[in-house]
């Protein structure tokens, strides 16, 4: 299952710009006829004796296999997991006492993320295939690091790498054991720990989306990379914040977030017609999209007030944004769904419950799955 998902030739020929399309009014959103869902608490690898238990689901594939991160009984830090058929199993770090995360899982069950490889070295990108964990490397020597954010069904992995502690992040693609630096949109940075580019998602066509520094400098712009060429996908009209694509599907529909002309950060859907502002939930001041499936359904999180304590997971489909908390038939009264991070083609959604909780909700964030009813 690719996450974070016509062609560049078509876009170039059409002369398209990032035309901003408006979201439906709140009244139309409220009238949305939504599918209902059954909530599943995916739990934790363990509850530590000190610190808070925490988990989050980052991706789900066609077989409803899930990956993400969780605390375990020894420590509250992040540990990668694979969840399947009600059982959460740990994915060990290469450095056995270190931390790791599961960022994405494809339809073959292969997981990617980052892992500690020694006590002193930065984390490295890894792939787990059939129980075997492989260090994908960094393209440089000692002191360098990398992280993987997505894997497609052909085994192509994308993410970032950096040459040394504090050097800029650069978008990376791993294929057949080789690492390729994807470059930038013409920019470079001398700031420590800055980003020159990062790759966030890859589809089965090998199209990659992410962020890169333009020649004009910060903020970062969103890009679509294909056949060695990186193209700026534009913005929602603002230029004070980064535009961040997070996912791309096989139709080359891209979702993420961008600043609009009014200065608000909103979820977007980009395709051959341009970039569409998906708006926010009623009362909200911003929204962020993380995943898209082949039906063009988008999931993410939206503020429902000006406060950090009012963030709700959403599903956007058929032009309307739906608060997922309002369409779950068995959601416990003390639980709020804060982030929806991935959706598969069946419509199964995974994410994390609230960390910044509203009054009356339990601030014990855990991974969840929503299964469509009917």
N, C-alpha and C positions, 0 to 999 in steps of 0.2 A: 504494500500500500504506500504509494508516494504521498508525501504530505508537503505542507507549506506551498501547489501547482499553479491572417492567423499567422502564421509564420512571419518571420522577420521580413522576408521578401514581400509578402502581402502587405505588411504595414508600411514598408518603404514605398511600395508602388501606390498605395492609397493616399499617402501624404497625411496620415492621421496625426492629430495632436491629442494631448491628454484632456479632451473635452470633458467637462464636469457635468454629469447628469444628476438631477436632484432626486432625493429620496422621497417616498410617499409621505403625505402628512400624517401626523400622529393619529388622527381619526381613522385613517385607512389602516394603520398598524393595529389599532385596537380591534378592528373588525376582522382581523386575520382568522381564518379557520385553520386551526393548528391540529396536527397529529398529537395524540397523547403518548406519554412514555412511561415505562417502568424503570424505577431507579434501582441501581445495584451499587452497594458500597463495596469497593474493591479491597478495602482494608489496608494493612501495613505488613511489612516483613517482620516487624516486631515493635514492641513498645519499650523504649529505653528506660532504665532505672532513673536516669537524670535527663532533663530536657524534655521537649515536647515531641510526641509521635506526630509524624507528618508524612504525607505521600501525595503524589500527583501523577495523573495519567497524561502522557504526551501524545500518544499515537495509538491507532487501532487499525488492524488490517481486515481483509475480507473474511477471515476465519474468526473474527472477534478476539484475536490475540492482541494483547495490550502491552505496551512498555511505558516506562516512566522512571520515577525515583521514589524511594521510601526510606524512612528510618528503619533500623533493626534493633534487636534487643540489647546490643552492645553500645550503640551510639546513635544520636539523633541526626547524624550527617546523612548526606545523600548516597543511596545505594541503588543501582539499577535493578529493575525487575522485569520479568515476563509473567503476565497473568493469562491464564487460559482455563476455561471450564471451572471457574470458582477457586482456582489455586494460584497464589502469588509465589513465584519462585525467584530466588536471587540470581543475578548475573554477576559472577565474581569479577573484581578488579584484577588487572594484571599484577599490580602490587597489592598483595592480599590484604594488607591492613589499610589500604587507601580507599578513596571514594571513587564513585563512578556514577554515570547516569545513562538511561536508555532514552534516546531522543526520537528515534523513529524505528518502525518495523515494516518490512515489505510483506507481500502476500506469500512469500516463501518462508516467512518466520525469521528472517535475518534481521538482527538488531544492530543499530549503530549508536554511538554516543562518544563520550570521552571518559578516560580512565587514568588514574595515577599509575605510573609505570615504575617508579622508584620513590624513595623517601625525599629526594632532593630535586628531581627533574620535574618540569611542568607536565601537565596531563597531555596525553596523546589521544588522537582519534582511534577508535577500534571498530571492528565488525565481529559479531558473533554469528557463525553459521554452523548449524547442526551441533551445537554445544561447544564448538571450538572458537576461542577468542583470538583474533589476529590484530596486532598493532599495525595500524596503517601508516605510521611514520609521520614525519613532518617536512621532509624535503631538505632539512638541514641537520646539523650535528647536535652535540650535547648543549643543553640549555634552551633548545627550541621546543615549541609545543604545537598542538593542533587539537581540533574538535570537529566531530562529524554531526551534522544536523539532519541529514536525510539520506535514504537509499531507495533507488527505484527497483523494479522487478528484474532488471538486467544486471543488477549488482553495482551500478554506478553510485558512488558516494560523494556527497558534497559537504562543505563546511568551511573551516578556516585554518590557517596556520600562521605561525610567527617565528621569526628567526632567533630571538632571544628575549629574556624577561624585559618587558617595557617597549619592545619594538612593535610597530603597527601590525594589526591583524590584516591578513590578505585572504581573499576567497580562494578556495582550493577544490579540486575535483580529483577523486581517485578512481582509476579504472585499470583493471588487469595488473594491479600491483604498482602502477605508476601514478605519481602526483603531478597535477597540472595547476599552475597558478593562473587564475582567470583574469588577473589584471584589475584595472580601475576604469573609471569614466574620465580619465585624464588627470586626476588629482593625486597628490602625494602629501604626506604629513610628517612633520618632525616632532610632534607631540608624543610623549610617552603614553603607552597603553591606548593609543588612538586606533581608529578603524580606517583603513584605506579601502577595504572591501570585505564582505562576508557573503557566502552563499548559503541560502536558507532552505531551498527545496529544489528537487529535480523530478521531472516526470519521465515516463518511459520513452519519450522521444529524445531524451537527453537535453531538453530545454531547462535552463537553470534560472532561478530568480534569487535576488538578494539585494544588498545595498553596496554602494560604492561612492567614493569621493570624486566629485566632478572637478574639472580644471579650475573652477571658480572658488573651490574650497568648501568648507562646511556651510550648511548641513549636508548630510549624506542624501543621495538620491537612490530611488529604486531602479533596478536593472532587470532586463531579460537578456540572457546569454544563450546564443545558439551558433553552432558551427564556427566557433572562435571569435564571434563578434558580440560585443556588449552594447546594448541599446538602453538609453534612458527612457523610462516609461512615463515620466512627468509627475505632476502633483495634482492635488485637488484645488489648487489655486493659491495656497500659502507657500511661503518660502522661509519661514522661521524655524521649522522643525524638520527632522528627517522624514522621508517617505520610505516605509519599510514593508516590502512584499514578504509574505510569510509562506504562501503555498501556491501551487500551480497544478491544474488538472490537465488531462489529455487534450482538451479543447483549447488550450492556451488561455484559459481564464485564470487570472491572478487575483489573490486577495491579500490584504494587509491593512496598513493604516497610513494616513497622510494628513497634513494640515490643510484645512480649507481656507478660503479667502477671508472668512470671519475670524480666523485664528484658532478654531477648534480642531482638535485631532479626531478624525472619524475613520471608521472602517471603510474600505473601498473594494469595489470589484472592477477589475480592468480587463478589457477584451479588445477586439478589433474595432469597437465603436468608441473606445476611449475609457476614461476613468470615471466611475460612478460613485457618488457619495451615498453610503448606505445609512447615514443618519445615526441616531442614538435612540435608546428606549425613552419613553416619556419621562421628563424631568431630568434627563441625563445631559451632561456637558461634554461627553466624549465617548468614543467606542474604539475597539481594537479587534480586528479579525485575525484568526489564526489558521483556519482550515477550510478547505473546499472539496466537494466531491464531484463526480462526473455529471450530476444533475444540476450543478451550479449552486447547491445549497452551501451557505457559509455559516461558520460558527465562530464565536468570540466572546468578548465581554464588553459590557456597556455600563457606564455610570448611570444611576437612576436619580442622582442628586449631585450637588457640588461637592459632597463629602467622599472621602475614600471608603467610607463605611456603607456605601450604597452601590456596589458593583455586582451586576447580575450577568450570568451566562445568557447568551442569545443564540437563536437560530434565525438566519435570514433566508427566506425562500419566497419565490413568486412576488418579489418586490416589497415584501413586508418583513419587519423585524419583530420577533416573538421572544418574550421573556420566558426562558425555559423553566423557571421556577413556577410558572403559572400553568404548565401543561403536563406536569408529572403527577401521576395518580397516587403514588405511595411515598411522597417525599416527607420524611419526618419533620415535625413542626419546628425543631430547633436547628435544622440544616438549611443553609442557603447555597445554591449553586453559583459560584463566583466566576469561574472560567470554564468555557468550552473550548478545547484545544484541538480536537480532530473529529472528523466525521467520515465514515466509510460510505461506500455506494449503497449499502443497505439502509443507511440513515442512522446507524448506531453512532452515538456521540460519547466521547470521553473527555474528562477534564478534572478540575479540582474544586472542592467546596471552599467556603469562605475562610480567608485568613484575616482580612479586615472586616469583621462581622458587624451587622446591624444589631441594635438592641434586641435581646431575646434569642439570638442565634449563637451556636456553639463555635468558638474559634479553635477548632481542632481539625485543620484542613486534611482532607484525605481524597484519594483517587476515587472517581465514580464512573459508572457507565449508565447511559440512558438507552433503553431498547424500545423502538417504536411499537406501539400496541396495534393489533389488528393486521 
